[in-house]
Amino acid sequence: MTEIAIIGGGPAGVMCALNAAQNIDNKIFLFDNGIILNTLLPTGGGRCNLAYAEYDFKELVKFYPRGEKFLYSIFSRFSTPDTINFFEKIGIKIYTQNDNRIFPVSNSSKDVKNALTKQIEKHKNIKKVFEEVIDIQKQNNQFLLKTNKKTYLFDKVVIATGGRGGGQKLAQKLGHKITELKPALCSLITCEKEYACLTGISIKDVEASVFFKNKKFKELKGDFLFTHKGISGPVVYKISSYCAYLNFNEKEPLKIVFNLAGKDFENFDCEFSKLLKKHPQKASVNILSGMLPSNLVLKIFEAENVDPKTRAGQLTKKDREKISKKITNFILHAKNVSKGEEIVTAGGVDLKEINPKTLESKIVSGLYFCGEVLDIDGLTGGFNLQNCWSTGFVAGTQLAQNI
Ligand SMILES: Cc1cc2nc3c(=O)[nH]c(=O)nc-3n(C[C@H](O)[C@H](O)[C@H](O)COP(=O)(O)OP(=O)(O)OC[C@H]3O[C@@H](n4cnc5c(N)ncnc54)[C@H](O)[C@@H]3O)c2cc1C
């Protein structure tokens, strides 16, 4: 009887195993060198942001800086509504936050892990193997799979080892091309050190224009916060993701122009001017503290050499405009990403060599891939887990059909 190996018991490998097991009686060996589904635990800060409430799959694919076209046919078969149905069926009730992110009602990734684990236990044909796969070779029509403990023979193999799990090396040995691996969805290290004292201060809904080599590269929106080495937060994660392959550094940094006010200079300056006139006796630095964190405003006054204690009524037009300009054009330069803290890895198994309808390799028959091991990564918001549920579903059902 045909035997199947799934390497990697993360969300993608488990989704693949469950969908294959539902359709066939063949033995499915689920290999993991750690604890199955433990990678789910830190997701969404322990709350597991398992999907995003975009119900049109043609729109959903747009949240993936890499993999957009490839995901089209996969999402046409399994996307947000299917994820919700799947989880509700296995006893996980879900809710949607105001920002469209979907979570379990219990806000517990542990509950999601437990519900999936229960499903694995239900399928007697899934056999968990806690071994590390270190080599795979194709031998005639089978795969010789070597772990740190034993050697096995399988008819079909799925690689679901995640972004940096070593599965790319196994795929490479089997003849697959791996696109360059880069950290994505991470904080940025800035050239400016003077804002380190603002660590932890966050600003809501800023506009960010990103320039590289004097060219505008992208315009993005979202919250950001200062860290001791630079900046972080949703808009910064987006920047790190879209700019993952720009090779910026200290000599050629990314120039990020933040509009901290979310208004153009003219309007902001006009509003600032009105407030100054309304409270002429107040220290001018305090005038803006209702709009922006006061420590940041103080830092901006300092940077522009304007005495923060100047009475509002005495602030010159020139100084007011300098402050308004700094707030609507707050420039930082990013020289690096904060390595080792990334949420996903950009790059992976080259999608040109994978059939998007089946997730089978175009160059090694019987070999399948799903999850982050592929050159697919999304923004923050539940998109990366959605990729796992969808590619896991397609790989698992196709695999079962091809037995
Ligand atoms: C802190 C954090 C928070 C996140 N939050 C979210 C979120 O809220 N929403 C979201 O959508 N995404 C989130 N992500 C991203 C998401 O967790 C990943 O995209 C997802 O886990 C990838 O799943 P995977 O199954 O492809 O790989 P993984 O989850 O990495 O699982 C791979 C598994 O394979 C095993 N393995 C690897 N190599 C071998 C080998 N050679 N032999 C045997 N086993 C092997 C590993 O032990 C692991 O269990 C977050 C990531 C991080 C780091």
The ligand as an SDF file (V2000), in Angstrom:
LIG
                    3D

 53 58  0  0  0  0  0  0  0  0999 V2000
    6.1500   35.0900   16.7860 C   0  0  0  0  0  0  0  0  0  0  0  0
    5.3310   34.7320   15.5640 C   0  0  0  0  0  0  0  0  0  0  0  0
    4.0130   35.0970   15.5080 C   0  0  0  0  0  0  0  0  0  0  0  0
    3.2530   34.7980   14.3720 C   0  0  0  0  0  0  0  0  0  0  0  0
    1.9430   35.1270   14.3500 N   0  0  0  0  0  0  0  0  0  0  0  0
    1.1900   34.8420   13.2560 C   0  0  0  0  0  0  0  0  0  0  0  0
   -0.1910   35.1190   13.2390 C   0  0  0  0  0  0  0  0  0  0  0  0
   -0.7770   35.5430   14.2340 O   0  0  0  0  0  0  0  0  0  0  0  0
   -0.8710   34.8710   12.0780 N   0  0  0  0  0  0  0  0  0  0  0  0
   -0.2670   34.3550   10.9700 C   0  0  0  0  0  0  0  0  0  0  0  0
   -0.9320   34.1770    9.9490 O   0  0  0  0  0  0  0  0  0  0  0  0
    1.0400   34.0090   10.9840 N   0  0  0  0  0  0  0  0  0  0  0  0
    1.7810   34.2380   12.1030 C   0  0  0  0  0  0  0  0  0  0  0  0
    3.1000   33.8740   12.1280 N   0  0  0  0  0  0  0  0  0  0  0  0
    3.6720   33.1380   10.9810 C   0  0  0  0  0  0  0  0  0  0  0  0
    3.2490   31.6530   11.0380 C   0  0  0  0  0  0  0  0  0  0  0  0
    3.4360   31.1620   12.3480 O   0  0  0  0  0  0  0  0  0  0  0  0
    4.0670   30.8260   10.0440 C   0  0  0  0  0  0  0  0  0  0  0  0
    3.9110   31.3610    8.7660 O   0  0  0  0  0  0  0  0  0  0  0  0
    3.6130   29.3600   10.0780 C   0  0  0  0  0  0  0  0  0  0  0  0
    3.8550   28.7800   11.3370 O   0  0  0  0  0  0  0  0  0  0  0  0
    4.3290   28.5310    9.0200 C   0  0  0  0  0  0  0  0  0  0  0  0
    3.8120   27.2210    9.1070 O   0  0  0  0  0  0  0  0  0  0  0  0
    4.5390   25.9640    8.4350 P   0  0  0  0  0  0  0  0  0  0  0  0
    3.7050   24.8000    8.8020 O   0  0  0  0  0  0  0  0  0  0  0  0
    4.8050   26.2620    7.0240 O   0  0  0  0  0  0  0  0  0  0  0  0
    5.9450   25.8990    9.1610 O   0  0  0  0  0  0  0  0  0  0  0  0
    6.3090   25.8520   10.7050 P   0  0  0  0  0  0  0  0  0  0  0  0
    5.2130   26.4070   11.5160 O   0  0  0  0  0  0  0  0  0  0  0  0
    7.6550   26.4700   10.8040 O   0  0  0  0  0  0  0  0  0  0  0  0
    6.4050   24.3030   11.0340 O   0  0  0  0  0  0  0  0  0  0  0  0
    7.4200   23.5030   10.4890 C   0  0  0  0  0  0  0  0  0  0  0  0
    7.5970   22.2870   11.3590 C   0  0  0  0  0  0  0  0  0  0  0  0
    8.5270   21.4420   10.7140 O   0  0  0  0  0  0  0  0  0  0  0  0
    9.4460   20.9200   11.6600 C   0  0  0  0  0  0  0  0  0  0  0  0
   10.6870   20.6190   10.9240 N   0  0  0  0  0  0  0  0  0  0  0  0
   11.4870   21.5080   10.2960 C   0  0  0  0  0  0  0  0  0  0  0  0
   12.4970   20.8720    9.6880 N   0  0  0  0  0  0  0  0  0  0  0  0
   12.3340   19.5560    9.9360 C   0  0  0  0  0  0  0  0  0  0  0  0
   13.0550   18.3700    9.5770 C   0  0  0  0  0  0  0  0  0  0  0  0
   14.1530   18.4190    8.8320 N   0  0  0  0  0  0  0  0  0  0  0  0
   12.6010   17.1700   10.0090 N   0  0  0  0  0  0  0  0  0  0  0  0
   11.4640   17.0890   10.7780 C   0  0  0  0  0  0  0  0  0  0  0  0
   10.7470   18.1770   11.1230 N   0  0  0  0  0  0  0  0  0  0  0  0
   11.1720   19.3820   10.7170 C   0  0  0  0  0  0  0  0  0  0  0  0
    9.5700   22.0190   12.7090 C   0  0  0  0  0  0  0  0  0  0  0  0
    9.9390   21.4830   13.9730 O   0  0  0  0  0  0  0  0  0  0  0  0
    8.1510   22.5790   12.7340 C   0  0  0  0  0  0  0  0  0  0  0  0
    7.3460   21.9450   13.7230 O   0  0  0  0  0  0  0  0  0  0  0  0
    3.8710   34.1460   13.2630 C   0  0  0  0  0  0  0  0  0  0  0  0
    5.2200   33.7760   13.3480 C   0  0  0  0  0  0  0  0  0  0  0  0
    5.9410   34.0560   14.4790 C   0  0  0  0  0  0  0  0  0  0  0  0
    7.3910   33.6540   14.5320 C   0  0  0  0  0  0  0  0  0  0  0  0
  1  2  1  0
  2  3  1  0
  2 52  2  0
  3  4  2  0
  4  5  1  0
  4 50  1  0
  5  6  2  0
  6  7  1  0
  6 13  1  0
  7  8  2  0
  7  9  1  0
  9 10  1  0
 10 11  2  0
 10 12  1  0
 12 13  2  0
 13 14  1  0
 14 15  1  0
 14 50  1  0
 15 16  1  0
 16 17  1  0
 16 18  1  0
 18 19  1  0
 18 20  1  0
 20 21  1  0
 20 22  1  0
 22 23  1  0
 23 24  1  0
 24 25  2  0
 24 26  1  0
 24 27  1  0
 27 28  1  0
 28 29  2  0
 28 30  1  0
 28 31  1  0
 31 32  1  0
 32 33  1  0
 33 34  1  0
 33 48  1  0
 34 35  1  0
 35 36  1  0
 35 46  1  0
 36 37  1  0
 36 45  1  0
 37 38  2  0
 38 39  1  0
 39 40  1  0
 39 45  2  0
 40 41  1  0
 40 42  2  0
 42 43  1  0
 43 44  2  0
 44 45  1  0
 46 47  1  0
 46 48  1  0
 48 49  1  0
 50 51  2  0
 51 52  1  0
 52 53  1  0
M  END
$$$$
